[in-house]
Amino acid sequence: MNIRTNSARFLSDLHHLRSFGVCGTGVVRPAFSDADIAARKWLAGRVAEAGLQPEIDAIGNVFGVHPAQKSLLLGSHTDSQPEGGWLDGAFGVISALEVARASLEGNGPPVSVVSFQDEEGRFGGVGGSEVWTGARSLSDADQRVDSDGIPLGVARQAMAGMVTSQVDPARFTGFIEAHIEQGPELDLAGQSIGVVTAIVGFRQIDFVFEGRQNHAGTTMMATRRDAFQGLVTFTAAINDKLGDLVTPTTVWTVGHVLVHPNAASIVPGRVEFSVQWRDAKAELLEQMAQVIRDTAQETAVQCGLSVEAGVMAEIAPVPVDTDLRRALIDSAEERAPDRWREMPSGALHDASNVARVLPIGMLFVPSIGGISHALDEDTHKSDLLTGLEVLAGAVARLHPK
Amino acid sequence: MNIRTNSARFLSDLHHLRSFGVCGTGVVRPAFSDADIAARKWLAGRVAEAGLQPEIDAIGNVFGVHPAQKSLLLGSHTDSQPEGGWLDGAFGVISALEVARASLEGNGPPVSVVSFQDEEGRFGGVGGSEVWTGARSLSDADQRVDSDGIPLGVARQAMAGMVTSQVDPARFTGFIEAHIEQGPELDLAGQSIGVVTAIVGFRQIDFVFEGRQNHAGTTMMATRRDAFQGLVTFTAAINDKLGDLVTPTTVWTVGHVLVHPNAASIVPGRVEFSVQWRDAKAELLEQMAQVIRDTAQETAVQCGLSVEAGVMAEIAPVPVDTDLRRALIDSAEERAPDRWREMPSGALHDASNVARVLPIGMLFVPSIGGISHALDEDTHKSDLLTGLEVLAGAVARLHPK
């Protein structure tokens, strides 16, 4: 069977959603802002017009539930970063709306829609899907505060009058999230579709090297214990060693560096820095942890420093369901032959939480120039439409008639 | 001839000077503070008691001038860092006082004493000697402000009632500054005396590498333009190249580093950093500048970054007078055989300015653990006394009777 989506209606809804909190080419629509609440109210109306049952749960997730006993859930989020792009989350929600609507019109398979709340982390990332999947209780989430000190429990009162009821995850057979890539890989390769193989896991250790702060004129090179030189030695060494161990999609980053006392005339006595690494395979993440820890110790000995390693932060990789992935691959191959690839998701998504309760799949469209979390994030219209068609095609494949 | 110094009197005066602004084992006596002014008033009284003519010039330099038409000038400074050690500057001034006094008592050669004002840079380093030697006009110096925005012209009003007259540098035949080493080299070697070969020159360039800020999960290693990785590559490369070029007393330092946006999950898009290098030879400083500039360019190309180099800051090396150096060497060899060495001064001193108008020499005593510009700076009493004797011996050698 086929699900005949309406491109014009899809684009019109996508642009309408952009009007809530529009700011230049992007949007300012953080969770529970007036713009966010207005967008959620509009979405609830739009799913109702499509023939789905609108439901808004206590934390502000908006559903459009198909009347069938079981349906496939599609969606993402409609809240934005403090200054965000117009498609981050929005593409996944409006493509879900269009596929669900087109499927209803064409007597296709039952499809439901969701926009999770606070994916962008005003109160901590992927918060709406975290509560929906039971990974965090609502009362616990209510204690979380934003950067102004406002608790979520207070902020969500602004939506209290809209809440209908909780939606049971058991209503759904699986979840597919379409999303912008938020990286440059598809755009650089001139491709339109990424079928996600896994959502990568994440580890991070914050280290401190301590040496001896000294006068940069009177302390000879041979007697220095320069903490910044330790970081240089360490970083070069892990680059060498990890390069031999990893795959082309493994990443590692030294992104946060504080040098003390940070003066041109003083030999640095202390440096604090983060090492973060991501991969789809838990075993590889663990091997990398070993290399990184060992190298920090070796560097400390070599450079006459002491080293402290903080507690390792850890998020496990999330596998993608084989059947959903297969449906997306087959659909991509049909609609965009030679213009798709399989790839891991380097970023966390609501699908990471949903994987606890449902099989998940994910689909990427390119981000022009890899730009994300910025007002000038964008995707070519043709790629948005290809993404919509590939999603519709995958849904049709999952429910052959 | 011999100059018979009085160790007890010398140590008593040194400890008395410490009482002005004493703070734990160190002192808080920045230029023009109440403690600094009280110390200068005491010093003027002490040189008068010794039979020297006390003079205080407009910027606050305190002299004890020998009545002879020409004399040898000894001294350093009595102001301190905001939190400083008790011997930094003080050792040079009180050893000068004791040698001048002992020489007068023993009918030795004519010796004058100086404590320059604001060596530690409340209004910019070595300010008192800069004005005394004509390198900066008093009216220009008066415009300089401290970190609270107070101009020197206002601050020095607190000493206005003490000013006598300017002292003509032509009154002196040369200048010897005794000082603590402010580095660990003598202490590590178990030596008591450093005879300074030159005050090293100094160069500094502040660089910026600009790459592309990106998501640390979604941007593959191969497509990154990571500015911090550029700094790692650059630093390792200059370490290699400079290592082949320099002498054991040449130093270079990356002491100031700012990473943008400095977040663990973001590939650094920009890094600002300082490279500072010091050596006694101007030609070598220039060769190093070439290596450092070239390596920054090469790194930028290699890592896909752009590079900006700021204007190079530059202070030329200051040579030491051959005769003064010879007198110090011969005296050190006599008083402390096998416990002295020749060495460059890695730090700037008042002698750097005085070299514009007089032949200069410098003498170091060890800093325990290399600690300087800190309340716990110290030197063993035996080394202070050896320093005093070597200074007296050098003065005696310069004026054979």
Chai-1 contact restraints between the chains, C-beta under 6 A:
chainA,res_idxA,chainB,res_idxB,connection_type,confidence,min_distance_angstrom,max_distance_angstrom,comment,restraint_id
A,Q182,B,H215,contact,1.0,0.0,6.0,A-B,restraint_1
A,Q182,B,T218,contact,1.0,0.0,6.0,A-B,restraint_2
A,G183,B,T218,contact,1.0,0.0,6.0,A-B,restraint_3
A,G183,B,T219,contact,1.0,0.0,6.0,A-B,restraint_4
A,P184,B,T223,contact,1.0,0.0,6.0,A-B,restraint_5
A,Q204,B,A264,contact,1.0,0.0,6.0,A-B,restraint_6
A,H215,B,Q182,contact,1.0,0.0,6.0,A-B,restraint_7
A,H215,B,S372,contact,1.0,0.0,6.0,A-B,restraint_8
A,A216,B,T253,contact,1.0,0.0,6.0,A-B,restraint_9
A,A216,B,G255,contact,1.0,0.0,6.0,A-B,restraint_10
A,A216,B,Q276,contact,1.0,0.0,6.0,A-B,restraint_11
A,G217,B,R278,contact,1.0,0.0,6.0,A-B,restraint_12
A,G217,B,G346,contact,1.0,0.0,6.0,A-B,restraint_13
A,G217,B,A347,contact,1.0,0.0,6.0,A-B,restraint_14
A,T218,B,Q182,contact,1.0,0.0,6.0,A-B,restraint_15
A,T218,B,G183,contact,1.0,0.0,6.0,A-B,restraint_16
A,T218,B,G346,contact,1.0,0.0,6.0,A-B,restraint_17
A,T218,B,A347,contact,1.0,0.0,6.0,A-B,restraint_18
A,T219,B,G183,contact,1.0,0.0,6.0,A-B,restraint_19
A,M221,B,V251,contact,1.0,0.0,6.0,A-B,restraint_20
A,T223,B,P184,contact,1.0,0.0,6.0,A-B,restraint_21
A,F228,B,V254,contact,1.0,0.0,6.0,A-B,restraint_22
A,V232,B,V232,contact,1.0,0.0,6.0,A-B,restraint_23
A,V232,B,T235,contact,1.0,0.0,6.0,A-B,restraint_24
A,V232,B,A236,contact,1.0,0.0,6.0,A-B,restraint_25
A,T235,B,V232,contact,1.0,0.0,6.0,A-B,restraint_26
A,A236,B,V232,contact,1.0,0.0,6.0,A-B,restraint_27
A,A236,B,A236,contact,1.0,0.0,6.0,A-B,restraint_28
A,V251,B,M221,contact,1.0,0.0,6.0,A-B,restraint_29
A,T253,B,A216,contact,1.0,0.0,6.0,A-B,restraint_30
A,T253,B,V267,contact,1.0,0.0,6.0,A-B,restraint_31
A,V254,B,F228,contact,1.0,0.0,6.0,A-B,restraint_32
A,G255,B,A216,contact,1.0,0.0,6.0,A-B,restraint_33
A,G255,B,A263,contact,1.0,0.0,6.0,A-B,restraint_34
A,G255,B,A264,contact,1.0,0.0,6.0,A-B,restraint_35
A,G255,B,I266,contact,1.0,0.0,6.0,A-B,restraint_36
A,G255,B,P268,contact,1.0,0.0,6.0,A-B,restraint_37
A,H256,B,N262,contact,1.0,0.0,6.0,A-B,restraint_38
A,H256,B,A263,contact,1.0,0.0,6.0,A-B,restraint_39
A,H256,B,A264,contact,1.0,0.0,6.0,A-B,restraint_40
A,V257,B,V259,contact,1.0,0.0,6.0,A-B,restraint_41
A,V259,B,V257,contact,1.0,0.0,6.0,A-B,restraint_42
A,N262,B,H256,contact,1.0,0.0,6.0,A-B,restraint_43
A,A263,B,G255,contact,1.0,0.0,6.0,A-B,restraint_44
A,A263,B,H256,contact,1.0,0.0,6.0,A-B,restraint_45
A,A264,B,Q204,contact,1.0,0.0,6.0,A-B,restraint_46
A,A264,B,G255,contact,1.0,0.0,6.0,A-B,restraint_47
A,A264,B,H256,contact,1.0,0.0,6.0,A-B,restraint_48
A,A264,B,S274,contact,1.0,0.0,6.0,A-B,restraint_49
A,A264,B,Q276,contact,1.0,0.0,6.0,A-B,restraint_50
A,I266,B,G255,contact,1.0,0.0,6.0,A-B,restraint_51
A,V267,B,T253,contact,1.0,0.0,6.0,A-B,restraint_52
A,P268,B,G255,contact,1.0,0.0,6.0,A-B,restraint_53
A,S274,B,A264,contact,1.0,0.0,6.0,A-B,restraint_54
A,Q276,B,A216,contact,1.0,0.0,6.0,A-B,restraint_55
A,Q276,B,A264,contact,1.0,0.0,6.0,A-B,restraint_56
A,R278,B,G217,contact,1.0,0.0,6.0,A-B,restraint_57
A,G346,B,G217,contact,1.0,0.0,6.0,A-B,restraint_58
A,G346,B,T218,contact,1.0,0.0,6.0,A-B,restraint_59
A,A347,B,G217,contact,1.0,0.0,6.0,A-B,restraint_60
A,A347,B,T218,contact,1.0,0.0,6.0,A-B,restraint_61
